[in-house]
Amino acid sequence: MGLLFSFHNHDTPYLLLQSALALLVTASAYTLYRGYQVRRMFQSLKKQGIPLMRHSMILGHLEVIGKLMSRLPSDAHGDYMMVMIQENWQELFPDCSKCPPVLYIDLWPFAAPMLISINPDTSCQCTQDYSLPKAYQQKRTLYPLTRNRDVSSMEGAEWKVWRKRLNPGFSIQNITSRMSDILDEIEVFVNVLEARAGKDGAWGEVFPLEEATTNLAMDVILRFFLNKRFHQQTGPRSPITIALLDTISRMFFYVNIFNFLSYISPWRHFKLWLNYRTLFNCLSPFLKERIFEIQKNSQVTNKTLVDLLVKSMEEEKGQDGAGTDLSTNTEFLETAIGQIATFLFAGHDTTASTICWLFRLLEQHPDVLAKLRAEHDVVLGPDPTQAVAALRANPQLLNTLTYTNAVLKESTRVHTNVGTMRRGEPGFFLVGPPGSGPECEGKQMPTDGFIIWDGNFAIHRSPDVWPRPNEFIPERFLATDENDPLHPPKNAWRFFELGPRGCIGQHLAMVEIKLVLALVARRFDVECAWDEWDSKRNFKGPRNMVWEDRCYQVGGDSPPHVKDGMPVHVRVRS
């Protein structure tokens, strides 16, 4: 026995080494084989006459895209890639007479094969005419936060059921009925800005605006769902917010050889598990309490989104003649929490950044800001401090702020977040639309094996779609005559996506942001303060810029955010 034990003990390191080598060889073989498959896909496209950037069987498009993106700061978000290709199409597609409406991009092994639609007509084909399923990568990104129990990840019959349940809560009527609650939270935001301002009309100290707008978005969404005030803007961040933001920082869209070790890290998986447990444990009591109140008293006003969900589920349970108590139904609780979490993520991802970009553009365009303030004077009264009272008394006043609405839409056109990502299917082709050039017009372009990215950032800056695309012109969205050259073309404004999978929370986001403008624009001046920010951090590094502005979109695997949270200082207007 002693000899046998000694033999096995001596053999163990050798067997482990053999196993590790076998695993390495298998992984390498698969990588090479998969890489060969991907490169062949693109070579096949080339043989079909589909326009491609210069493609290599060894490097794919890595060299071409690498050189293109090297013109930007290293922390610039990958969203800029589609715009850069569009701006440099004559260099990248020398044989084409126009920029192709569809971009096939091979960045293997750092990303899956992708197809980016940069034309509203081709995007319409896969999101509106026929709604392709969401990309697996997009679902995998959300899984740590929602376990894919959210309306963004769901597909088929399950998606239809939950979209139907959620729709009443996000209707314009319901959001208008909740405007007083939203105003409560935005009043706090106004107080936060006032506390940050200097005395007697002086500029206050610099701070990252995105942190303040993120806290605002959290308060609004939690209030909207649960009718509870969480005071994220004035108190310490709650465990819910801490868990949410930590999870977002650990989410991966695509796993490659550079981030693989981070992705599989036991610490990452432990933190994701702990964060999800925190969200569940913190939100479940609020859900159970509300469920109990509704079940105990059927006359309870259906005020929150959770109320409407519970009512819908109770009605469905009654129709079936059976069912479990929702307060003990783990599947319902997990799905309700998944829905809350995905909207918290959307608020952090979209609303907070959009408010920042709005104030940056208004600072850069004082003529637009003057028109905006003038509209607020006329509609809400000349005293900015009375705007809240006016809106509480008559919420419909918000709908009459037509120039404000145009400013918001134009801001989201100029600075756009990530568009939807869909999964290509066998036999589904995008067809080159009229006017896309002889190389593409009428040509069938395959989608099978590709992530389809609705390239709304590029679409929103396309000179073929928008006159003077790089200029900030809110009047575009006031042009009602289709013959007006500024009139937005059909399907061209895609910030919230179009089609059946369009953003369900878009009305809430628009109302929240317009209310922020209505309460803030006349009371404060908001100005980027990069020099002060550099001095505060003792920063001596390069002053990186995109489009001649230090304020640009950053992010690696995460959704885009404004550089350094957009440092600003604020002063109270006399």
N, C-alpha and C positions, 0 to 999 in steps of 0.2 A: 504493500500500500504506500509505503514511504517513497519507493522508487517511482510508482505511478503518479503520485502527487507531484513529485519533483519534475517528472517529465511534462505533465500538464502545465505546471507553473512556468517551466522554461519555454513551452510552446505558445503561451498566451500572447506575448507581444508580437510574435511572428504572425499568428493568426489575425490579430487586430490590424497589423500592417497590411496583410494580404487583403483583408476586407476593405480597408480604406483605399488601397490601390484599385481594387475591383470597382468600388463605387466611383472613384475618380475617372477611371477609364470609361465606365458606362455613361457617366454624366458628360464627359468630353465627346464621346461618340454620338450621344443624342444631340448635343449642341451643334456639332459639325453637320450632322444629318439634317437637323431642323434649319440650320443656316443655309444649307444647300437648297432645301425646299423653298425657303423664302426667296433666295436669289433667283431661282428658276421661275417663281411666280412673276417676278418683275421682268425677267427676260421674255416671258411669254406675252406680257402686256406690250412690250416693245415690238414683238413680231406682229401683233395685231394692229400696229399703227397708232396705238394710244400714246399721246404725248407724255414723255418722261424727261425729268432732268437727267443729266449724265449719270449713268448707272454702272457700277462695277460689280463683277461676280465676287470679288474679294471684299470690298468695302461697302457695297450697296450705295447709299446716299450719304454715308457718314462724312466723307471728305467734303462733298458739296455743301451740306448743311452746316458742318463744322466751320467752314470758311465764312459762310453767310452769317452765322450767329456770333462769330468772333468780332463782328462790328458792333455788338452790343455789350454792355457790362455782363460779367459772368453770372451775376445774380438775377438778371432779367428773366422774367417768366417765359416758359416755352410757348405761350400764346403768341408771342411776337413772331414766331417762325412763319406762320401762315401769311402775316402781313408783309414780312420781309420778302417772301417768295413772290407775292403779288406785286410788290413795288419793283422787284428786280426780274420780272418775268422775261424781258427781252434778252437779258444775259443768260438766264437759266433755260429758256426754251427758244433758242435762236432760229429754229425752223418753223415756229408758229407765228401766225399773223396777229393773234390776240392771246391774252393770258388764258390758259385752259380753265374751264369751270371746275375741274376736278383735279386735285393734286394727289398722286400716288407717291408715298414716301416710305423708303426702306431704311430703317435705323436699327435693324437687328444687329446685335443682341440686346440693345439698350431700350428698344420699344417694339411692340408688335407691329406687323405691317399695317399701315394706315392709309386711309383715303379721306382727304379733306375736301368737302364741298365749299367752294368760295363763290358760289352763284346762287341767288335765292331760288331760281327755278329748279336746280338740281337738289337743293336742300328740301324743297317742297315735295319732291318725288319720294323721299325716304322718311319724311316726318308727317306729311299731311295727306298726300294722295295714298300712300301706304305707310303705315307706322311700323318701321322695323323694330325688333326688340332691343332693349338696352344692352350695351356692351357688357360682357362678363367683367371686364376690368372695372367698370363703373360700379357694378354691384359689389365687387370685392373691396373696393375702396370704402364703401359705406358699411360693410358687414361689421367691423369692430364697434361701430357706433349704434347700429340699429338691428343687428342680426338679420338684416334685409327684411325686417317686418315694417316696411315703410312704403308709401305710395310711389316713391321714385324707383324702388327696386322691383316692386311687384310686376307681374305680367299676367296676361290672359284674363280668365274669369275672376281670379282673386283681385287683380288690379281694378277691374270694373266695379266689383262690389265695394271695395274700399274707396274708390274715387266717388262713387255715388253717396257713400256715407259722409264723406268729407266735404263734398260740394256745397251743401247748405251753409256750413260754417264759414266758408270763404266767399260766400255770395256778397255782392255789393250791399244788399240790404242789411245783412247781418253785420258786416264791417262798419257800415254807417251807424248802426245801433250801438256799436261798441266804441264810437269815436271819443266819447267822454273819457273812457278808460285809457285810450291811447294818448289823449291830451294830458292826462295826469302824469304819464311817464315822460312825455316830451317837456312838460313844465319843469320836471326835475333836471332834464338835460339843459334847459335854459339856465337854471340856477347853477349848474355845474360850470357852464361857460362864464357866468357872471362872477363866480368865485375865482375863476382863472384869469379874469381880466384885471388890468391895472387900475389904480385909483384915478379919479378925475379925468377919465378919457385917455389914460396912458395905456400902452401895450403891457399885457401881463407877461409872465414867464412862459417860455416855450414848453410845449407838452405834445405827445403824440395824439392827434385827433382820433385816429382809428380805435384807440383803446376806449375813448369815451363813447364813440358811436357803437362799438361792440357791446358795451354794457347797456346802452339804450336798447339795442335790438334784443338782447336777452330779456330785459324787463318787459318789453312790449309783448314778446312771444309767450313768455310764461304767464303774463296777465291774460292774454288772449285765450290761452288754453285752459288755465286753471282758475282764473279770477282771483289770483293771489298776488300780492306785491312782494317781490323778492329783493328790492332795493340794491340791485347790483351797481347802480350808479353812485350811491352815496356810502354804502357800507362795504365791509370786506366781501370779497367774492365768495359766493356760496360753494359748497361741495359740488353742486350741479355744474356750475360754470367751470370750476377747476377741472372736474373730470372731463367735461366736454372739450375744453381747449386742449387738455393733455392728449386726449384721444385723437383729435384732429391733427396734432403735431406728429402723431405716429402712424398716420394713414398713408398707404402707398397705392398709387395708381398702377404702376407697372414694376414688377420685380425683375432686376437684371443683375449682372455680375458685380456691379458696384454696390448695390444696396441689399444684396442677398443676405449677408451676415446680419445686417441691422433688422431685416425683415423677420428672420427666424430667431432672433435673440430671445432667450427665455425671459429676460427682464421686460422686453417689449410686450410679450404675450401676457406676462403677469400683470403689468400695468393696465393693459387693455381689459383684462378680466376684472381687475379691481375697479376700474373706471365704470364699466358697465354695471357692476354690482352696486356701485355708489349711485348711479343714475336710477336704477331700479328701486333701491331702498329709499331714496329721497323722494321720488315721484309717486311711488305706489300709495303711500298714505293719503296724499291729496286726491288721487284717483278714487280710492276706496271710500273716502269720506264723501266725495261728491256723488258717487254711485249710490251710497246708502241714503243720502238726502233725497235723491230723485226717486228711488224705489219706495221710500217711506211716504213721500208726498208727491203725487202725480201732478200737482198744480205748481210745482217749482218752475220758475221761469227758465226757459232754455237759453241761458245767457252765454255760456262758453262753448268752445268747440267740443270739449269733453261731454258737456250736457247733450249736445246734438248727437254725438256718437253713441252715448248710452241710450238715448231715446230710440235711435235707429235700431240698435241691437235688440232692445226690449221689444220693439214692434216685430222684428224678424223672428224673435223667439216666440212671441205670441202666435204668429202665423203658423209656425211649425208645431205649436202645441206642446213644446218641451224646451228644455234648455237649462243651463246651469246659472247659478248666481254669478253675475259678472265680477263682483268684488273678489271672488275666489277663483275666477277663470284666468289661469296663468297666461294662456295664449292671448286672451283679450288684453290683459295688462301689458304684456310684452309688446303687443302690436301698438297699443295706445302710446306707450313710452317710445317705441320706435318712430311713430309719427311725430311726437313732440321733438325728439332728438334730431330728426332730419330737418325740421323747420328751424330749430335752434342753429343747426349747421348752416342752413340757407341764410338765416339772418346774419350770422357771423361772416359768411362767405360773400353774400351779395349786398344786403342792405347797408351794412356798416361801411364797406368800401365805396358804395355808390354815393353815400352822403359826403364822404371825403372828396371824391372826384368832383362833385357838384361845387363845393366851396372852392376848390382849386380853380375850376373853370370860371367861376364868377369873379374870383380875384384877378384872373388874367383878362377878363372881358368886362371892364367897369360899365360899358354902355348897356350890356345885357343886365347887369345887376341893377342899374338905375331903372330900367324898364320893369324889372321884376318888383322892385320896391314901390314903383308908381302904381302897379296893379294892386298890390296889397293895400296901399293907401285908399284906393277907390273902393275896393270890395270889402275890406275888413275895418275900414275907418282909419283916420290919420294918426291915432295914438296906438303905437305897436303893443303897448301893455294891455290893451283891450281886445287884442285879437283872439285870445282864448275865450273870453266871454262871448264874443260874436259867434265863434264857431260852435260853442256849446249851445247857444240859443238857436242857431240855424246851421246844422252840419252841411246842408246842401250848398252853402257858400263855397265850400271847397271845390265843387264841380264847376263853379264859374271862374275859377282861376285858370283861364285857358293859356295864358302866356307862361304861367308857372309850370303847367303840365307840359308845354312844349319845351321849356328849358330842361326839365327832367328827362324827357325822351331823348333830346339831343345829347345830353350828357351821357346817357347810357349807350348812345350810338358811338360817340367819340371814344369812350373808355368802356370796353365790354369785357365781361367775365367769360369763363369757359362755357362753350355751347354743349348741347347734348351729344352723347356718343352712342352710336347704335352698332348693331352687329349685322354684318353682311350675311346674305343667304345665297345658297345655290340657286341659280336661275333668276336672281333679281339683279337687274342692271339699271344703272343711271344712264339716261339718254341726254346727250349734248343738246342743250336748248337752242332755239333760233338765235342767231346773232353771236354764237360762241366761236365763230370762225370755221373755215372749211375743214380744219383738222379734227374738229370735235362735233360740229353740228350734225345731229341725227345719229351719231356713233353710240353704240352700246358699250358701256364701261362696267365690267364685272365688279361685284361687291363681295363675293364669297371669299372668306379667309381674311377679310380686312375689318379693322375697326373703322367705322364711318363717323367722322367728326364733322358736325355741322359748324363750319368755320365762320360763325357770326362776326367775330372780330374783323376778319378780312372782308366779309360782305359789307359790314358797316363802314369800311374805309375804301370801298372799291370805286374808282373813278368811272367805271362802266355803269354803276348803279346810282351813285350820288354825285351831283355837281359839287365841285369844290369840297371833296370829301374830308380833307384834313382841317377844314374851318368849322368853327363852332357857330352854327346858324340856327337858333331855335325856330325861326320863321318857317323852316321846312315843315314843321308839324302844325302850322297854321294854314298852310296852302291847301285849300279844299278843291281847287280846280285841277282836274287831272292834266290839263294842258300847261299848267304852271311848271316850269322846269324844276322848281324846288319841291314839287309834290312827291312825297315818298312813294316809290314804286310798290306794287303789290308784293307781299311776302318779304319785303326788304328789311323791315325793322324786326329783329329776331331776339331781342334781349331776353325775353322770358320764354322763348321758343314758341313755335306755332304748331297747330295740330292737336290731336286728342291728348298727347302727353305734355302739352304746354304747362308751364308752372302754375300749380293750383293756388299758390300764395301770392300771385302777382298783384291782385287788387289790394291786399293788405300792405304789401311793400310800397306800392305807389301812394296809398293814403298816408302811411307813416312818413315817407320822405317828403311829400308835399306839405304835411303839417310841420315838419321840421323847418322847411323853408319859410312857411308862413309865420312861425314864431321867432325865428332866429335872424333872418336876412336883414330886417330893419333895425334890430336891436344891437347888433354886433358887426364889427369888421373882423373878418377872419383872414389871416395872411400866413403863408408859409414862411418859416424863419430858419432857413438852413444854416446861416452863419451863426446864429445864436445856438442852434442845436449842436453844431460842430464844436463850438467853444465850450458848451456845457459838458460834452463828452471828451473834450481834449482830443478831438479827432484830427489826425494829420494825413489821412489817406487820400486817395484820389476822389475828386468830386464827379462821380460817374453820372452820366446823363443819357436819356433816351428822348429823341425828338427835341433836343435842346432844353430838356427839363429834368431837374434832379428828382422830381416826383414821377415815378414810373412803377409798373407792375413787377413784383418780385415773387419768388416761390420756386421750389424745386418740384417735389411730387405733390405738393399741396395746391389748393386753389390760389389764384393770384390775390395779392394784397398790395397796398401802397407802400412804397419804400420807407422804411423806418417808422411805419405807422403814420406817416405824413406829419412831421413836426410843424406846429403852428403856434402863433400867439394871437391873443384876442383882445379887443378893446370895445368898451361900451360906446355906442354912438350917442352924440348929444341930441 
